[in-house]
Amino acid sequence: MAVNLARRLLNEGHAILAIDDLSRGKRELLAEFNEHPRFAFEQLDCGDADTLSSAVDKLGAQIDHVWHLAANSDIPAGLADPRIDRDRTFQTTFAVLDVMRRHSIPELHFASSSAIYGDLGDREIHEDIGPLLPISNYGAMKLASEAQIRAAVEAFLPRADIFRFPNVIGVPATHGVIVDFIRKLKATPDRLDVLGDGTQQKAYLHVDDLVDAMCHVSQLPGRYKVFNIGPKDDGVTVRTIAELVRDRVSPSANICFGEGNRGWIGDVPRFRYSTERLTNTGWTPKLSSIEAVRRAIDQIACEESRNWSKP
């Protein structure tokens, strides 16, 4: 997502200071920006406010917007060790807000998640639903981050946008169900093991639509705005994704499903996502969930093939 957003903002004429500890990413993903005169990169811990502040000082220019995307994206890892989400999901938010206060940076655009809602079954999830009962450490720390941001808006921050989105897919891809399935089939071309029984059903949003929606919201008036971002459908099952990946990568493979409708502890097996608030502002996604999945499978399969062919 960060690469796609950076590309969009540079094309719009903005200058960017990108900061990442590269714990889940690769420096090579930013190669296209290496010679760009309006792009700078610092590899450092986004949870360390003093180090972040020094990077801003070194830039020697006023920053007008912060796009805060830093978080632990490995949900099972966060369940195994809750400190991972504390440090990489919540502490990064706390540090970013501290630096924004020190440097009088006026606008924050924050990548939150549908994980803050918890498991609401077949209830349609809208932005004002409650209570919010996340069932993963990731969701809990995203919710805590939202609360910290709301308090900052009351105390010192002139503006904040909160983006709550479902499963985001596309390239570059470092994790997620499609990457996982493709890599499993590379290791065992005759068999694809799936966590859960395949009935899990979720909305999927292509990263191109996500970036477009975030940029759209950033232009809307308002001091504090919260939007669900997603397609206008009820999503795609894991079974469908497994079959599509199998057909694209290794058509003769057998798909072996597990038991139960949760892939792991903290997994929300099914949710219905309302995006009415966002569509009422005039934005709609270009792709449905199934269209996004099909495009992402092809993109990621091509990307992974290039990676496999490298010496």
Secondary structure, DSSP 8 states (H G I E B T S, - for coil): -HHHHHHHHHHTT--EEEEE--SSS-GGGGGGGTT-TTEEEEE--TT-HHHHHHHHHHHTS---EEEE------HHHHHH-HHHHIIIIIHHHHHHHHHHHHHT--EEEEE--GGGSB--TTSEE-TT----B--SHHHHHHHHHHHHHHHHHHHT-SEEEEEE--EEE-SS-SSSHHHHHHHHHHH-TTEEEESS-S--EE-EEEHHHHHHHHHHHHTS--SEEEEE---SS--EEHHHHHHHHHHHH-TT-EEEE-SSS-SSTT---B-EE--HHHHTTT---SS-HHHHHHHHHHHHHHHHHHHHH--
